[in-house]
Amino acid sequence: HMLKNTVVPEQAPAKGEYVKIEFEKGIPVSVNGKAMDALSLLTELNKIGGRNGIGLVDICENRCVGMKSRGVYETPGGAILYAAHRMMNHLTLDRDTYHYKQQLSIKIGELIYDGKVFTTLYDSLMAFVDKSEETCTGWVKLKLIKGAIRGAGSGSKYSLYNESIASF
């Protein structure tokens, strides 16, 4: 009875739903062709993801004071954005940049969690992220079904994919 925004995957519609997200320099700007501000976009993705069982997280967390705590979270919009942004990065970033960005994301998350966002290290890491987002422009289509998020297409004028030399 504790879920407020999300159905459990077993109660989600069997046929699922498609969602298309457009990005400009790493910032999501539209859902299903409709331009939206950040709050409206996340609210819409929460509704879409919630009805499809997306974003339920049950974890045992490591608190900065050394204890463990259990948390159950509903993050449908966040889960969708994370998956869509990852797909866009796969399309527009070279391998080394993508892998290094993954490593930095762990440290950035730690700095945010620990309240250290006013540090030179945080500013420096975010400068790298900002640079890597310059080509993160285009669209991603996802299929949401029974709690799962599956890629269903993507496109970008900055795509590094070349079908004529790299297709299986």
C-alpha positions as MATLAB code, in Angstrom:
seq = 'HMLKNTVVPEQAPAKGEYVKIEFEKGIPVSVNGKAMDALSLLTELNKIGGRNGIGLVDICENRCVGMKSRGVYETPGGAILYAAHRMMNHLTLDRDTYHYKQQLSIKIGELIYDGKVFTTLYDSLMAFVDKSEETCTGWVKLKLIKGAIRGAGSGSKYSLYNESIASF';
ca = [
       0.000    0.000    0.000;
       2.996    2.314    0.084;
       3.329    3.008   -3.656;
       1.991    6.431   -4.668;
       3.002    6.863   -8.317;
       3.861    3.436   -9.659;
       2.144    0.117  -10.166;
       4.089   -3.066   -9.567;
       5.251   -4.530  -12.894;
       2.819   -7.454  -12.588;
      -0.088   -4.962  -12.658;
       1.221   -2.941  -15.610;
      -0.445   -3.272  -19.030;
       0.720   -6.334  -20.962;
       1.341   -4.464  -24.208;
       3.392   -1.640  -22.707;
       3.924    1.806  -24.183;
       6.424    3.685  -26.325;
       7.900    7.040  -25.320;
      10.106    9.359  -27.395;
      12.395   11.875  -25.690;
      14.336   14.617  -27.424;
      17.570   16.104  -26.057;
      19.469   19.322  -26.732;
      23.037   19.282  -25.418;
      22.101   16.622  -22.868;
      18.971   18.385  -21.632;
      15.649   16.602  -22.218;
      13.330   19.066  -23.973;
      10.316   17.106  -25.199;
       8.265   13.983  -24.633;
       6.374   12.387  -27.517;
       6.887   15.490  -29.650;
       5.624   17.968  -27.056;
       8.128   20.566  -25.829;
       8.132   20.893  -22.038;
       9.976   22.620  -19.228;
      11.934   20.375  -16.855;
       9.211   20.001  -14.222;
       6.448   19.254  -16.737;
       8.685   16.785  -18.565;
       9.561   14.853  -15.416;
       5.922   14.917  -14.261;
       4.808   13.476  -17.616;
       7.485   10.760  -17.547;
       6.485    9.889  -13.973;
       2.911    9.302  -15.170;
       3.923    7.284  -18.224;
       6.525    5.231  -16.360;
       4.367    4.801  -13.273;
       1.515    3.162  -15.158;
       4.026    0.769  -16.779;
       5.753   -0.328  -13.557;
       8.992    1.522  -14.318;
      11.436    2.731  -11.678;
      10.701    0.737   -8.541;
      13.890    0.476   -6.499;
      14.338   -1.552   -3.299;
      17.881   -1.138   -1.994;
      20.056   -1.378    1.068;
      21.961    1.910    1.091;
      25.360    2.868    2.486;
      24.899    6.023    4.558;
      27.840    8.398    4.922;
      27.788    7.849    8.713;
      28.612    4.159    8.235;
      25.222    2.523    8.731;
      23.047    0.709    6.228;
      19.435    1.635    5.620;
      16.753    0.101    3.482;
      14.899    2.284    1.028;
      12.083    1.671   -1.413;
      11.812    4.390   -4.030;
       9.553    5.205   -6.949;
      11.569    6.824   -9.721;
       9.712    6.196  -12.986;
      10.645    9.473  -14.700;
      14.230    9.335  -13.485;
      14.668    5.755  -14.674;
      13.314    6.642  -18.120;
      15.549    9.713  -18.430;
      18.582    7.744  -17.284;
      17.991    5.049  -19.914;
      17.277    7.571  -22.673;
      20.326    9.693  -21.874;
      22.543    6.604  -21.770;
      21.297    5.628  -25.244;
      22.015    9.128  -26.554;
      25.538    8.973  -25.093;
      26.092    5.562  -26.715;
      25.222    7.126  -30.058;
      27.165   10.392  -29.777;
      30.245    9.730  -27.633;
      33.394    7.828  -28.500;
      34.184    4.770  -26.399;
      36.911    6.313  -24.229;
      34.880    9.411  -23.392;
      31.799    7.328  -22.586;
      33.726    4.990  -20.281;
      35.495    7.826  -18.486;
      32.184    9.622  -18.024;
      30.798    6.458  -16.373;
      33.695    6.433  -13.917;
      33.283   10.133  -13.110;
      29.569    9.713  -12.481;
      30.327    7.627   -9.393;
      32.517   10.362   -7.902;
      30.027   13.095   -8.864;
      27.257   11.128   -7.141;
      29.384   10.796   -3.999;
      30.131   14.527   -3.954;
      26.446   15.384   -4.317;
      25.415   12.872   -1.643;
      28.031   14.245    0.745;
      26.998   17.877    0.109;
      30.284   18.816   -1.565;
      28.937   20.616   -4.622;
      30.774   23.853   -3.820;
      34.224   22.393   -4.345;
      36.814   22.803   -7.074;
      36.702   19.057   -7.704;
      32.947   19.128   -8.339;
      33.255   22.139  -10.657;
      36.089   20.454  -12.560;
      34.217   17.182  -13.024;
      31.091   19.032  -14.136;
      33.165   20.941  -16.726;
      34.073   17.568  -18.253;
      30.417   16.508  -18.197;
      29.327   19.789  -19.801;
      31.876   19.321  -22.602;
      30.733   15.748  -23.199;
      27.100   16.912  -23.448;
      27.761   19.283  -26.369;
      26.885   16.561  -28.887;
      24.141   14.899  -26.832;
      21.419   16.192  -29.152;
      18.780   14.072  -30.847;
      15.990   11.675  -29.970;
      15.569    8.345  -28.231;
      12.567    6.034  -28.410;
      11.982    3.525  -25.605;
       9.498    0.731  -25.033;
       8.246    0.536  -21.451;
       6.761   -2.837  -20.604;
       6.062   -4.558  -17.293;
       8.795   -2.684  -15.408;
      11.386   -2.981  -18.190;
      12.863   -0.270  -20.394;
      13.978   -1.341  -23.870;
      15.606    0.726  -26.579;
      13.446    1.150  -29.685;
      15.503    3.571  -31.775;
      17.566    6.736  -31.644;
      18.929    9.423  -33.915;
      21.265   12.395  -33.787;
      23.005   14.708  -36.216;
      26.089   13.970  -34.076;
      25.760   10.192  -34.327;
      29.075    8.358  -34.530;
      27.348    5.282  -35.952;
      27.997    4.587  -39.617;
      25.877    1.718  -40.923;
      28.031    1.281  -44.037;
      31.127    0.317  -42.000;
      29.802   -1.068  -38.707;
      26.663   -3.145  -38.911;
      26.139   -6.785  -37.978;
];
